Structures are given as structure tokens and as C-alpha cells.
């Protein structure tokens, strides 16, 4: 079973599957009421990681070299880079975060719906009775214990679908099949 929590900066306990609030409208009116309902639903489902007040320093869209340079100046507790099952450009940054115990928050963790277009992902989803989005999130959660996906949505039913991905049990065969999608990343770092 995958570890469900992570301690950011060594003292802030959060659930590893978070919620990206960038999709929520902030202007007054009915859309804001819907946005508040979505955020409340995420909290009801146990989500505790939602990019709010600054209490610690994190970086976004950095290279491994930039991360190392920043760490010489200040304590970095998280990195937020684009990273998902189909886009692993920032694999070296993930690896640096994993080695240092720094939270790695992949944004666009489900590749904006492209996951369902890949036959391999669709097949794993069908095998597990899950959605391609859930498979993509489950793969990230099993990638390594420092990965804290923050899928965003403006709909409560998507929050529920996303949170349920934490309970999806990918077999080693599923993980191997998914790892090969981007040339393979190996499962040595994946502590599930």
C-alpha cells in the first residue's frame, strides 16, 4: 500500500493527494459558491494540501541545477513542476527531490485528459475498473513517497474521482506497463 502522508519541511503533515485550486473561480456570485462547495468537498474527503499562505519556501518550474543552487541559499521544502505519466521531462528534478526528501508537487498530473487516449492506460484502467485519470494519479503516488499530485478541478465529482485514486492498487505488471510509456523510469524510486 502507498504511504498516504508526507511531512513537508519536516513538520507539516499533509495527505499526499492534494487539490489544485487554480481552476476555481474567485469572483463573487454563483460561480464562487460552486467553487467553495468544491473546496469544502475536497476537505470532507480528507484533502489537506490545498498552494494557500506562505509558511515555507517552494519553487516552481526549476531544473535540478537551479534547485541545488537555491538550496545553498535557503531551505526548500517543495518543488512544483509539470510532471505526469506521459510527460516526464522533469525526471531529474523529481530524482533530486526524492534524494533530499523534498516534496515534489506535479502540476498537470493527469495530462489534461490525454491519459485516456493511450491504449495502455485505458487497458490498465479497464483491468482495475477505474478511470484513466485515476490510473495516472495512482502511478504518480506510487512513483515515490515525495510525490504529492495536485490535480485541479472545478467539479466536486472530479474531486471525488481524484481522491479515490489513492486507493487504486497498481500491480507490478501495471506499473511496468505504465513506466514504459515514457521510455521507462524504473521502479526503484517507486516506494509504494
VOGU-3710 file (C-alpha; in Angstrom, 3 decimals, decimal comma):
1> xxxxxxxxxx> 0,000/0,000/0,000  1,205/3,507/-0,769  2,108/5,855/2,064  -0,766/8,342/2,313  1,000/11,176/4,122  4,055/13,361/3,734  5,717/15,776/6,137  6,536/18,980/4,221  9,561/20,732/5,633  9,744/18,098/8,331
11> xxxxxxxxxx> 6,807/19,455/10,324  3,690/19,971/8,188  1,767/16,720/7,784  -0,356/16,581/4,626  -2,175/13,893/2,704  -0,168/13,090/-0,417  -3,036/13,535/-2,870  -3,777/17,241/-2,799  -6,073/19,615/-4,658  -5,009/22,333/-7,099
21> xxxxxxxxxx> -7,351/25,283/-6,701  -6,288/27,204/-9,807  -9,435/26,103/-11,686  -11,759/27,600/-9,089  -13,282/30,993/-9,884  -12,737/33,658/-7,234  -15,161/36,363/-8,394  -18,380/36,926/-6,411  -21,606/35,235/-7,446  -22,884/31,719/-8,135
31> xxxxxxxxxx> -19,571/30,504/-9,565  -17,844/31,373/-6,278  -20,452/29,426/-4,318  -19,784/26,403/-6,510  -16,041/26,883/-6,024  -16,458/26,955/-2,243  -18,552/23,779/-2,397  -15,817/22,020/-4,410  -13,107/23,099/-1,946  -15,257/22,029/1,005
41> xxxxxxxxxx> -15,860/18,639/-0,634  -12,107/18,152/-1,030  -11,639/18,826/2,697  -14,523/16,478/3,561  -12,717/13,774/1,587  -9,587/14,269/3,694  -7,531/16,500/1,396  -5,145/18,605/3,475  -2,842/20,036/0,778  -4,570/22,960/-0,962
51> xxxxxxxxxx> -0,763/26,245/-2,876  -2,519/28,938/0,270  -0,494/31,034/2,834  3,273/31,026/2,558  4,860/29,414/5,577  7,617/27,595/3,735  9,525/28,146/0,518  8,825/26,107/-2,567  9,953/26,503/-6,146  8,159/26,074/-9,438
61> xxxxxxxxxx> 9,436/25,011/-12,856  13,097/24,650/-11,922  15,867/22,404/-13,133  17,839/20,124/-10,845  20,748/22,595/-11,033  18,518/25,524/-10,071  17,138/23,515/-7,159  20,665/22,789/-5,945  21,604/26,459/-6,256  18,520/27,582/-4,309
71> xxxxxxxxxx> 19,203/25,036/-1,571  22,610/26,675/-0,994  20,770/29,868/-0,033  17,583/28,768/1,728  15,731/25,673/2,879  13,452/24,487/0,074  10,550/22,276/1,140  8,789/21,700/-2,182  9,113/21,896/-5,939  6,156/22,238/-8,269
81> xxxxxxxxxx> 6,965/21,220/-11,847  4,918/19,853/-14,719  5,151/16,069/-14,487  2,841/13,190/-15,262  2,634/9,699/-16,666  3,096/10,969/-20,223  5,400/13,955/-19,600  8,496/13,164/-17,561  10,754/15,989/-18,719  11,472/16,908/-15,106
91> xxxxxxxxxx> 12,523/13,414/-14,032  15,957/14,716/-12,856  14,209/17,269/-10,640  11,976/14,552/-9,198  15,055/12,441/-8,508  16,801/15,349/-6,751  13,702/15,943/-4,626  13,420/12,243/-3,777  17,082/12,126/-2,719  16,673/15,193/-0,477
101> xxxxxxxxxx> 13,212/14,368/0,908  11,714/17,476/-0,716  8,028/17,390/-1,659  7,574/17,167/-5,435  4,182/18,556/-6,500  3,435/17,674/-10,112  1,119/20,129/-11,773  -0,946/18,946/-14,716  -0,704/15,478/-13,147  -3,227/13,876/-15,489
111> xxxxxxxxxx> -2,037/15,418/-18,785  -5,338/17,238/-19,322  -7,275/14,157/-20,286  -4,708/12,754/-22,717  -4,192/9,752/-20,444  -7,422/8,170/-21,665  -6,252/8,354/-25,270  -3,353/5,974/-24,631  -4,325/2,342/-25,143  -2,001/1,145/-22,375
121> xxxxxxxxxx> -3,560/3,466/-19,797  -7,083/2,654/-20,932  -6,299/-1,069/-20,658  -4,948/-0,739/-17,111  -7,974/1,378/-16,177  -10,357/-1,230/-17,586  -8,481/-4,006/-15,768  -8,853/-2,152/-12,456  -12,374/-0,829/-13,002  -11,013/2,700/-12,755
131> xxxxxxxxxx> -10,757/5,786/-14,942  -7,599/6,740/-16,877  -7,344/9,806/-14,636  -7,297/7,584/-11,554  -4,615/5,374/-13,116  -2,456/8,431/-13,897  -2,780/9,691/-10,315  -2,171/6,241/-8,810  1,004/5,912/-10,899  2,257/9,252/-9,563
141> xxxxxxxxxx> 1,511/8,259/-5,967  3,491/5,046/-6,442  6,333/6,801/-8,272  7,948/7,834/-4,972  6,883/8,904/-1,483  7,796/12,566/-2,121  5,301/12,926/-4,993  2,210/14,909/-3,957  -0,042/15,335/-7,019  -2,272/18,415/-7,029
151> xxxxxxxxxx> -4,945/17,777/-9,658  -7,204/20,760/-10,147  -10,880/20,796/-11,000  -13,945/22,946/-10,607  -16,311/19,991/-10,110  -16,999/18,015/-6,918  -17,390/14,725/-8,784  -13,881/15,113/-10,183  -12,506/15,768/-6,686  -14,160/12,518/-5,573
161> xxxxxxxxxx> -12,724/10,636/-8,561  -9,260/12,067/-7,923  -9,220/11,266/-4,197  -10,353/7,694/-4,909  -7,186/7,199/-6,982  -5,193/6,938/-3,748  -6,879/3,582/-3,071  -6,162/2,134/-6,512  -3,838/-0,859/-6,286  -1,499/-0,967/-9,275
171> xxxxxxxxxx> 0,200/-4,341/-9,614  3,892/-4,551/-10,561  2,764/-5,588/-14,060  0,566/-2,489/-14,314  3,399/-0,258/-13,134  5,859/-1,799/-15,604  3,396/-1,274/-18,446  2,847/2,348/-17,445  6,556/3,037/-16,853  7,302/2,078/-20,445
181> xxxxxxxxxx> 5,017/4,827/-21,794  7,732/7,454/-21,497  10,765/5,288/-22,072  10,663/3,821/-18,588  11,655/5,411/-15,329  12,328/2,249/-13,397  10,527/1,282/-10,259  13,466/1,521/-7,874  12,398/5,011/-6,761  8,770/3,985/-6,525
191> xx> 8,136/3,203/-2,918  4,600/2,029/-2,704
//
